Amino acid sequence: MVSDAADGTDARPDTTDGTDARPDASDAAGSSLVDRWTALDRGWQALALGLGIVAAHLVGQAL
Amino acid sequence: MTGVAEAVRAYLPGLALLAGGAVAATLVADAVPGLQPLVVAVGIGVGLGNTVGIPEIAEPGVSADKLFLETGIVLLGAAVAVEEFLAAGPTVLGLVVAVVAGGLLFAEVVARGLFRIGSPTSSLLAAGASICGVSAVVAIGRVLDARGTAITFAAATILLFDAATLVAFPLAGEWLGLTGRQFGVWAGVSMFSTGPVAAAGFAYSPEAGQWATVTKLARNSLLGGVAVAYSLAYAARSAADPGVRRLWAEFPKFLLGFLAVAAVANSGLLSPAALASIGRVSDALFALAFVGLGLSIRVDDMRAVGAAPVGAVLVHLLAVSAVALAAVRWLL
Protein backbone atom coordinates (compact mmCIF):
# COMPACT_ATOMS: atom_id res chain seq x y z
CA MET A 1 0.00 0.00 0.00
CA VAL A 2 1.11 3.50 -0.61
CA SER A 3 2.11 5.63 2.29
CA ASP A 4 1.03 9.23 2.47
CA ALA A 5 3.91 9.90 4.82
CA ALA A 6 6.29 10.73 2.02
CA ASP A 7 4.13 13.27 0.21
CA GLY A 8 5.58 16.22 2.01
CA THR A 9 2.27 17.68 3.13
CA ASP A 10 3.55 18.60 6.54
CA ALA A 11 7.01 20.02 6.15
CA ARG A 12 8.41 20.64 9.58
CA PRO A 13 11.93 21.66 10.61
CA ASP A 14 14.29 18.73 10.94
CA THR A 15 15.63 18.69 14.46
CA THR A 16 17.67 15.56 14.12
CA ASP A 17 20.85 17.26 12.91
CA GLY A 18 21.93 18.71 16.23
CA THR A 19 21.70 22.38 15.25
CA ASP A 20 22.43 25.04 17.84
CA ALA A 21 18.84 26.21 18.31
CA ARG A 22 18.80 24.18 21.56
CA PRO A 23 15.03 23.61 21.81
CA ASP A 24 13.92 22.45 25.21
CA ALA A 25 13.91 18.71 25.85
CA SER A 26 10.16 18.20 25.57
CA ASP A 27 10.04 20.11 22.24
CA ALA A 28 12.84 17.95 20.84
CA ALA A 29 11.12 14.79 22.05
CA GLY A 30 7.85 15.96 20.49
CA SER A 31 9.47 16.72 17.14
CA SER A 32 11.27 13.41 17.16
CA LEU A 33 8.00 11.62 17.86
CA VAL A 34 6.27 13.47 15.00
CA ASP A 35 9.14 12.69 12.62
CA ARG A 36 9.06 9.01 13.52
CA TRP A 37 5.28 8.87 13.12
CA THR A 38 5.24 10.60 9.72
CA ALA A 39 8.07 8.36 8.49
CA LEU A 40 5.95 5.28 9.17
CA ASP A 41 4.09 3.52 6.35
CA ARG A 42 0.37 4.33 6.59
CA GLY A 43 -0.41 0.65 7.15
CA TRP A 44 1.79 0.61 10.25
CA GLN A 45 0.17 3.84 11.48
CA ALA A 46 -3.30 2.27 11.13
CA LEU A 47 -2.13 -0.89 12.86
CA ALA A 48 -0.67 1.13 15.77
CA LEU A 49 -3.78 3.30 16.14
CA GLY A 50 -6.13 0.32 15.97
CA LEU A 51 -4.19 -1.75 18.49
CA GLY A 52 -3.88 1.34 20.72
CA ILE A 53 -7.66 1.78 20.74
CA VAL A 54 -8.19 -1.90 21.58
CA ALA A 55 -5.51 -1.71 24.31
CA ALA A 56 -7.26 1.35 25.80
CA HIS A 57 -10.51 -0.63 25.95
CA LEU A 58 -8.73 -3.56 27.63
CA VAL A 59 -7.22 -1.20 30.23
CA GLY A 60 -10.57 0.56 30.66
CA GLN A 61 -12.45 -2.62 31.44
CA ALA A 62 -9.73 -3.80 33.83
CA LEU A 63 -9.97 -0.62 35.95
CA MET B 1 5.64 18.79 23.31
CA THR B 2 4.98 21.78 21.04
CA GLY B 3 6.22 19.70 18.09
CA VAL B 4 3.26 17.37 18.48
CA ALA B 5 0.86 20.29 19.04
CA GLU B 6 2.10 22.05 15.87
CA ALA B 7 1.76 18.88 13.81
CA VAL B 8 -1.75 18.23 15.10
CA ARG B 9 -2.77 21.88 14.53
CA ALA B 10 -2.01 21.56 10.81
CA TYR B 11 -4.49 18.69 10.58
CA LEU B 12 -7.31 20.30 12.58
CA PRO B 13 -9.14 22.24 9.80
CA GLY B 14 -9.34 19.15 7.58
CA LEU B 15 -10.36 16.92 10.47
CA ALA B 16 -13.08 19.43 11.35
CA LEU B 17 -14.31 19.31 7.74
CA LEU B 18 -14.43 15.49 7.79
CA ALA B 19 -16.11 15.48 11.21
CA GLY B 20 -18.68 18.07 10.10
CA GLY B 21 -19.51 15.97 7.03
CA ALA B 22 -19.77 12.81 9.15
CA VAL B 23 -22.10 14.46 11.68
CA ALA B 24 -24.26 15.89 8.89
CA ALA B 25 -24.42 12.45 7.26
CA THR B 26 -25.58 10.86 10.52
CA LEU B 27 -28.27 13.53 11.02
CA VAL B 28 -29.56 13.20 7.44
CA ALA B 29 -29.59 9.38 7.62
CA ASP B 30 -31.44 9.52 10.96
CA ALA B 31 -34.04 11.84 9.44
CA VAL B 32 -34.62 9.86 6.24
CA PRO B 33 -35.60 6.20 6.74
CA GLY B 34 -33.67 3.74 4.58
CA LEU B 35 -30.65 6.00 4.05
CA GLN B 36 -27.28 4.60 5.14
CA PRO B 37 -25.09 7.21 6.92
CA LEU B 38 -21.92 5.99 5.21
CA VAL B 39 -23.47 6.43 1.76
CA VAL B 40 -24.69 9.91 2.73
CA ALA B 41 -21.13 10.67 3.95
CA VAL B 42 -19.75 9.83 0.49
CA GLY B 43 -22.51 11.93 -1.13
CA ILE B 44 -21.76 14.94 1.07
CA GLY B 45 -18.05 14.62 0.23
CA VAL B 46 -18.78 14.45 -3.52
CA GLY B 47 -21.10 17.46 -3.26
CA LEU B 48 -18.60 19.57 -1.30
CA GLY B 49 -15.57 18.54 -3.35
CA ASN B 50 -17.21 19.37 -6.68
CA THR B 51 -18.81 22.67 -5.63
CA VAL B 52 -16.79 24.50 -2.98
CA GLY B 53 -13.69 22.31 -3.24
CA ILE B 54 -11.25 21.58 -0.42
CA PRO B 55 -9.75 24.74 1.14
CA GLU B 56 -5.95 24.63 1.08
CA ILE B 57 -5.81 24.87 4.86
CA ALA B 58 -7.93 21.71 5.15
CA GLU B 59 -5.88 19.55 2.79
CA PRO B 60 -3.50 17.96 5.37
CA GLY B 61 -6.39 16.84 7.58
CA VAL B 62 -8.51 15.61 4.68
CA SER B 63 -5.55 13.57 3.41
CA ALA B 64 -5.79 11.51 6.62
CA ASP B 65 -8.98 9.85 5.30
CA LYS B 66 -7.17 6.70 4.17
CA LEU B 67 -5.56 6.36 7.59
CA PHE B 68 -9.04 6.49 9.13
CA LEU B 69 -10.30 3.90 6.65
CA GLU B 70 -7.45 1.50 7.42
CA THR B 71 -7.75 2.05 11.20
CA GLY B 72 -11.51 1.45 10.91
CA ILE B 73 -10.75 -1.82 9.10
CA VAL B 74 -8.28 -2.84 11.84
CA LEU B 75 -11.04 -2.28 14.43
CA LEU B 76 -13.56 -4.11 12.24
CA GLY B 77 -11.60 -7.20 13.29
CA ALA B 78 -13.47 -6.97 16.62
CA ALA B 79 -16.80 -7.48 14.83
CA VAL B 80 -15.94 -10.57 12.79
CA ALA B 81 -16.92 -14.03 13.92
CA VAL B 82 -13.69 -15.91 13.23
CA GLU B 83 -15.34 -19.37 13.01
CA GLU B 84 -17.70 -18.18 10.31
CA PHE B 85 -14.88 -16.67 8.27
CA LEU B 86 -12.61 -19.68 8.77
CA ALA B 87 -15.41 -21.96 7.58
CA ALA B 88 -15.84 -19.99 4.36
CA GLY B 89 -12.16 -18.99 4.21
CA PRO B 90 -10.78 -21.61 1.78
CA THR B 91 -13.67 -21.06 -0.65
CA VAL B 92 -13.35 -17.27 -0.53
CA LEU B 93 -9.54 -17.37 -0.75
CA GLY B 94 -9.70 -19.73 -3.74
CA LEU B 95 -12.19 -17.40 -5.41
CA VAL B 96 -10.01 -14.34 -4.70
CA VAL B 97 -6.86 -15.96 -6.13
CA ALA B 98 -8.72 -17.25 -9.21
CA VAL B 99 -10.41 -13.91 -9.89
CA VAL B 100 -7.21 -11.88 -9.41
CA ALA B 101 -5.05 -14.18 -11.57
CA GLY B 102 -7.70 -14.65 -14.26
CA GLY B 103 -8.71 -10.99 -14.10
CA LEU B 104 -5.14 -9.75 -14.57
CA LEU B 105 -4.56 -11.89 -17.65
CA PHE B 106 -7.99 -11.07 -19.07
CA ALA B 107 -7.50 -7.32 -18.51
CA GLU B 108 -4.09 -7.39 -20.22
CA VAL B 109 -5.51 -9.28 -23.22
CA VAL B 110 -8.54 -6.98 -23.52
CA ALA B 111 -6.53 -3.76 -23.09
CA ARG B 112 -3.76 -4.74 -25.53
CA GLY B 113 -5.67 -6.88 -28.04
CA LEU B 114 -9.10 -5.29 -28.16
CA PHE B 115 -8.41 -1.64 -27.28
CA ARG B 116 -4.79 -1.31 -28.51
CA ILE B 117 -3.57 0.20 -25.24
CA GLY B 118 0.20 -0.09 -24.96
CA SER B 119 2.24 -1.15 -21.96
CA PRO B 120 2.73 -0.17 -19.21
CA THR B 121 -0.70 1.58 -19.22
CA SER B 122 -2.39 -1.77 -19.94
CA SER B 123 -0.64 -3.29 -16.92
CA LEU B 124 -1.53 -0.35 -14.68
CA LEU B 125 -5.20 -0.70 -15.64
CA ALA B 126 -5.06 -4.49 -15.15
CA ALA B 127 -3.49 -4.13 -11.70
CA GLY B 128 -5.90 -1.39 -10.64
CA ALA B 129 -8.94 -3.35 -11.77
CA SER B 130 -7.77 -6.73 -10.48
CA ILE B 131 -6.17 -5.98 -7.09
CA CYS B 132 -6.76 -2.82 -5.10
CA GLY B 133 -7.56 0.16 -7.28
CA VAL B 134 -5.43 3.29 -7.20
CA SER B 135 -2.97 1.86 -4.63
CA ALA B 136 -2.21 -0.97 -7.04
CA VAL B 137 -1.85 1.44 -9.98
CA VAL B 138 0.72 3.47 -8.03
CA ALA B 139 2.56 0.40 -6.69
CA ILE B 140 2.81 -1.34 -10.06
CA GLY B 141 3.66 2.00 -11.69
CA ARG B 142 6.63 2.26 -9.33
CA VAL B 143 7.74 -1.29 -10.11
CA LEU B 144 7.53 -0.70 -13.87
CA ASP B 145 9.03 2.82 -13.74
CA ALA B 146 5.92 4.08 -15.49
CA ARG B 147 5.65 7.77 -16.40
CA GLY B 148 3.60 10.01 -14.13
CA THR B 149 1.09 10.70 -16.90
CA ALA B 150 0.45 6.97 -17.44
CA ILE B 151 -0.14 6.52 -13.70
CA THR B 152 -2.46 9.55 -13.53
CA PHE B 153 -4.38 8.35 -16.60
CA ALA B 154 -4.87 4.83 -15.20
CA ALA B 155 -5.71 6.11 -11.70
CA ALA B 156 -8.36 8.48 -13.09
CA THR B 157 -9.95 5.58 -15.00
CA ILE B 158 -10.06 3.45 -11.86
CA LEU B 159 -11.53 6.34 -9.82
CA LEU B 160 -14.28 6.76 -12.42
CA PHE B 161 -15.27 3.12 -11.94
CA ASP B 162 -14.93 3.39 -8.15
CA ALA B 163 -17.58 6.13 -8.19
CA ALA B 164 -19.88 4.28 -10.61
CA THR B 165 -19.66 0.88 -8.90
CA LEU B 166 -20.21 2.42 -5.45
CA VAL B 167 -23.74 3.27 -6.61
CA ALA B 168 -24.35 0.41 -9.07
CA PHE B 169 -23.30 -2.60 -6.98
CA PRO B 170 -25.70 -2.17 -4.03
CA LEU B 171 -28.57 -1.53 -6.49
CA ALA B 172 -27.61 -4.64 -8.49
CA GLY B 173 -27.31 -6.69 -5.30
CA GLU B 174 -30.83 -5.67 -4.21
CA TRP B 175 -32.19 -6.45 -7.67
CA LEU B 176 -30.48 -9.85 -7.71
CA GLY B 177 -31.70 -10.65 -4.19
CA LEU B 178 -28.23 -11.57 -2.87
CA THR B 179 -27.69 -12.41 0.80
CA GLY B 180 -25.34 -10.17 2.80
CA ARG B 181 -22.53 -12.71 2.55
CA GLN B 182 -23.01 -13.28 -1.18
CA PHE B 183 -23.08 -9.54 -1.88
CA GLY B 184 -20.05 -8.83 0.32
CA VAL B 185 -17.88 -11.47 -1.36
CA TRP B 186 -19.13 -10.45 -4.81
CA ALA B 187 -18.30 -6.77 -4.22
CA GLY B 188 -15.02 -7.74 -2.53
CA VAL B 189 -13.73 -9.66 -5.56
CA SER B 190 -15.24 -7.48 -8.31
CA MET B 191 -14.98 -3.81 -7.31
CA PHE B 192 -11.67 -1.96 -7.35
CA SER B 193 -10.52 0.29 -4.45
CA THR B 194 -10.85 -0.68 -0.77
CA GLY B 195 -12.84 2.40 0.33
CA PRO B 196 -15.67 2.03 -2.21
CA VAL B 197 -15.80 -1.75 -1.59
CA ALA B 198 -16.33 -1.21 2.15
CA ALA B 199 -18.79 1.64 1.50
CA ALA B 200 -20.85 -0.45 -0.95
CA GLY B 201 -20.81 -3.40 1.44
CA PHE B 202 -22.02 -1.38 4.44
CA ALA B 203 -24.59 0.35 2.23
CA TYR B 204 -26.05 -3.11 1.55
CA SER B 205 -25.96 -4.43 5.15
CA PRO B 206 -23.55 -4.64 8.10
CA GLU B 207 -22.93 -8.34 7.34
CA ALA B 208 -22.21 -7.52 3.69
CA GLY B 209 -19.82 -4.77 4.81
CA GLN B 210 -17.80 -7.21 6.92
CA TRP B 211 -17.61 -9.81 4.14
CA ALA B 212 -16.78 -7.19 1.52
CA THR B 213 -13.95 -5.78 3.65
CA VAL B 214 -12.48 -9.17 4.57
CA THR B 215 -12.65 -10.39 0.97
CA LYS B 216 -11.05 -7.17 -0.26
CA LEU B 217 -8.26 -7.49 2.34
CA ALA B 218 -7.50 -10.98 1.02
CA ARG B 219 -7.31 -9.50 -2.47
CA ASN B 220 -5.10 -6.60 -1.36
CA SER B 221 -2.65 -9.02 0.26
CA LEU B 222 -1.86 -10.36 -3.23
CA LEU B 223 -0.46 -6.99 -4.36
CA GLY B 224 3.10 -7.89 -3.35
CA GLY B 225 3.01 -11.14 -5.35
CA VAL B 226 1.61 -9.36 -8.40
CA ALA B 227 4.25 -6.62 -8.10
CA VAL B 228 7.00 -9.28 -8.10
CA ALA B 229 5.39 -11.03 -11.09
CA TYR B 230 5.24 -7.77 -13.08
CA SER B 231 8.78 -6.91 -12.06
CA LEU B 232 10.00 -10.25 -13.43
CA ALA B 233 7.82 -10.03 -16.55
CA TYR B 234 9.08 -6.57 -17.49
CA ALA B 235 12.61 -7.11 -16.09
CA ALA B 236 12.27 -3.47 -15.04
CA ARG B 237 14.18 -3.87 -11.80
CA SER B 238 17.58 -5.36 -11.11
CA ALA B 239 18.44 -8.13 -8.66
CA ALA B 240 19.09 -5.38 -6.11
CA ASP B 241 15.35 -5.29 -5.50
CA PRO B 242 14.72 -8.84 -4.36
CA GLY B 243 11.31 -10.47 -4.52
CA VAL B 244 10.80 -11.04 -0.81
CA ARG B 245 11.57 -7.41 0.01
CA ARG B 246 9.14 -6.29 -2.69
CA LEU B 247 6.49 -8.70 -1.37
CA TRP B 248 6.83 -7.23 2.12
CA ALA B 249 7.01 -3.61 0.90
CA GLU B 250 3.67 -3.90 -0.88
CA PHE B 251 1.96 -5.99 1.81
CA PRO B 252 -0.83 -3.99 3.52
CA LYS B 253 0.46 -3.89 7.10
CA PHE B 254 -2.91 -2.91 8.58
CA LEU B 255 -4.14 -6.39 7.61
CA LEU B 256 -1.93 -7.71 10.45
CA GLY B 257 -3.73 -5.35 12.83
CA PHE B 258 -7.12 -6.59 11.60
CA LEU B 259 -6.05 -10.20 12.27
CA ALA B 260 -4.64 -9.30 15.72
CA VAL B 261 -7.84 -7.49 16.75
CA ALA B 262 -9.97 -10.39 15.45
CA ALA B 263 -7.86 -12.81 17.53
CA VAL B 264 -8.18 -10.66 20.69
CA ALA B 265 -11.93 -10.16 20.22
CA ASN B 266 -12.61 -13.85 19.59
CA SER B 267 -10.49 -14.93 22.57
CA GLY B 268 -13.12 -13.49 24.93
CA LEU B 269 -10.75 -10.92 26.46
CA LEU B 270 -13.05 -8.03 25.60
CA SER B 271 -16.41 -7.52 27.30
CA PRO B 272 -19.57 -7.05 25.19
CA ALA B 273 -19.58 -3.37 26.22
CA ALA B 274 -15.97 -2.94 25.07
CA LEU B 275 -16.73 -4.70 21.75
CA ALA B 276 -19.73 -2.40 21.22
CA SER B 277 -17.59 0.65 22.00
CA ILE B 278 -14.86 -0.48 19.55
CA GLY B 279 -17.60 -0.97 16.95
CA ARG B 280 -18.75 2.62 17.47
CA VAL B 281 -15.18 3.93 17.08
CA SER B 282 -14.83 1.88 13.89
CA ASP B 283 -18.13 3.28 12.53
CA ALA B 284 -17.00 6.84 13.34
CA LEU B 285 -13.66 6.30 11.55
CA PHE B 286 -15.48 4.88 8.51
CA ALA B 287 -17.77 7.93 8.46
CA LEU B 288 -14.74 10.28 8.47
CA ALA B 289 -13.04 8.18 5.79
CA PHE B 290 -16.08 8.10 3.54
CA VAL B 291 -16.50 11.90 3.63
CA GLY B 292 -12.84 12.01 2.52
CA LEU B 293 -13.52 9.39 -0.15
CA GLY B 294 -16.34 11.58 -1.50
CA LEU B 295 -14.11 14.66 -1.44
CA SER B 296 -11.55 12.81 -3.59
CA ILE B 297 -14.10 12.02 -6.33
CA ARG B 298 -13.80 14.85 -8.88
CA VAL B 299 -16.22 14.86 -11.80
CA ASP B 300 -13.93 17.12 -13.87
CA ASP B 301 -11.02 14.68 -13.57
CA MET B 302 -13.23 11.86 -14.83
CA ARG B 303 -14.28 13.77 -17.92
CA ALA B 304 -10.64 13.74 -19.02
CA VAL B 305 -10.48 9.93 -19.10
CA GLY B 306 -10.25 8.50 -22.62
CA ALA B 307 -12.70 6.09 -24.24
CA ALA B 308 -10.22 3.22 -24.74
CA PRO B 309 -9.27 2.71 -21.06
CA VAL B 310 -12.90 3.10 -20.02
CA GLY B 311 -13.89 0.45 -22.60
CA ALA B 312 -11.13 -1.94 -21.50
CA VAL B 313 -11.94 -1.62 -17.79
CA LEU B 314 -15.68 -1.85 -18.46
CA VAL B 315 -15.27 -5.12 -20.39
CA HIS B 316 -13.08 -6.44 -17.57
CA LEU B 317 -15.53 -5.37 -14.86
CA LEU B 318 -18.55 -6.87 -16.63
CA ALA B 319 -16.80 -10.19 -17.31
CA VAL B 320 -15.21 -10.54 -13.87
CA SER B 321 -18.31 -9.50 -11.95
CA ALA B 322 -20.48 -11.90 -14.00
CA VAL B 323 -18.13 -14.83 -13.32
CA ALA B 324 -17.81 -13.84 -9.65
CA LEU B 325 -21.58 -13.53 -9.30
CA ALA B 326 -22.10 -17.02 -10.70
CA ALA B 327 -19.39 -18.34 -8.35
CA VAL B 328 -20.77 -16.73 -5.15
CA ARG B 329 -24.30 -17.92 -5.95
CA TRP B 330 -23.01 -21.45 -6.52
CA LEU B 331 -20.49 -21.63 -3.65
CA LEU B 332 -21.93 -19.49 -0.82
Chai-1 contact restraints between the chains, C-beta under 6 A:
chainA,res_idxA,chainB,res_idxB,connection_type,confidence,min_distance_angstrom,max_distance_angstrom,comment,restraint_id
A,M1,B,S135,contact,1.0,0.0,6.0,A-B,restraint_1
A,M1,B,P252,contact,1.0,0.0,6.0,A-B,restraint_2
A,V2,B,S135,contact,1.0,0.0,6.0,A-B,restraint_3
A,V2,B,V138,contact,1.0,0.0,6.0,A-B,restraint_4
A,D4,B,S63,contact,1.0,0.0,6.0,A-B,restraint_5
A,T9,B,P60,contact,1.0,0.0,6.0,A-B,restraint_6
A,T9,B,S63,contact,1.0,0.0,6.0,A-B,restraint_7
A,D10,B,A10,contact,1.0,0.0,6.0,A-B,restraint_8
A,D10,B,P60,contact,1.0,0.0,6.0,A-B,restraint_9
A,S26,B,M1,contact,1.0,0.0,6.0,A-B,restraint_10
A,D27,B,T2,contact,1.0,0.0,6.0,A-B,restraint_11
A,D27,B,G3,contact,1.0,0.0,6.0,A-B,restraint_12
A,G30,B,M1,contact,1.0,0.0,6.0,A-B,restraint_13
A,G30,B,G3,contact,1.0,0.0,6.0,A-B,restraint_14
A,G30,B,V4,contact,1.0,0.0,6.0,A-B,restraint_15
A,S31,B,G3,contact,1.0,0.0,6.0,A-B,restraint_16
A,V34,B,G3,contact,1.0,0.0,6.0,A-B,restraint_17
A,V34,B,V4,contact,1.0,0.0,6.0,A-B,restraint_18
A,V34,B,A7,contact,1.0,0.0,6.0,A-B,restraint_19
A,R42,B,L67,contact,1.0,0.0,6.0,A-B,restraint_20
A,G43,B,P252,contact,1.0,0.0,6.0,A-B,restraint_21
A,G43,B,K253,contact,1.0,0.0,6.0,A-B,restraint_22
A,G43,B,F254,contact,1.0,0.0,6.0,A-B,restraint_23
A,W44,B,K253,contact,1.0,0.0,6.0,A-B,restraint_24
A,Q45,B,L67,contact,1.0,0.0,6.0,A-B,restraint_25
A,A46,B,L67,contact,1.0,0.0,6.0,A-B,restraint_26
A,A46,B,E70,contact,1.0,0.0,6.0,A-B,restraint_27
A,A46,B,T71,contact,1.0,0.0,6.0,A-B,restraint_28
A,A46,B,V74,contact,1.0,0.0,6.0,A-B,restraint_29
A,A46,B,F254,contact,1.0,0.0,6.0,A-B,restraint_30
A,L47,B,K253,contact,1.0,0.0,6.0,A-B,restraint_31
A,L47,B,F254,contact,1.0,0.0,6.0,A-B,restraint_32
A,L47,B,L256,contact,1.0,0.0,6.0,A-B,restraint_33
A,L47,B,G257,contact,1.0,0.0,6.0,A-B,restraint_34
A,L49,B,T71,contact,1.0,0.0,6.0,A-B,restraint_35
A,G50,B,T71,contact,1.0,0.0,6.0,A-B,restraint_36
A,G50,B,V74,contact,1.0,0.0,6.0,A-B,restraint_37
A,G50,B,L75,contact,1.0,0.0,6.0,A-B,restraint_38
A,G50,B,G257,contact,1.0,0.0,6.0,A-B,restraint_39
A,L51,B,G257,contact,1.0,0.0,6.0,A-B,restraint_40
A,I53,B,V281,contact,1.0,0.0,6.0,A-B,restraint_41
A,V54,B,V261,contact,1.0,0.0,6.0,A-B,restraint_42
A,H57,B,A274,contact,1.0,0.0,6.0,A-B,restraint_43
A,H57,B,I278,contact,1.0,0.0,6.0,A-B,restraint_44
A,Q61,B,S271,contact,1.0,0.0,6.0,A-B,restraint_45
A,Q61,B,A274,contact,1.0,0.0,6.0,A-B,restraint_46
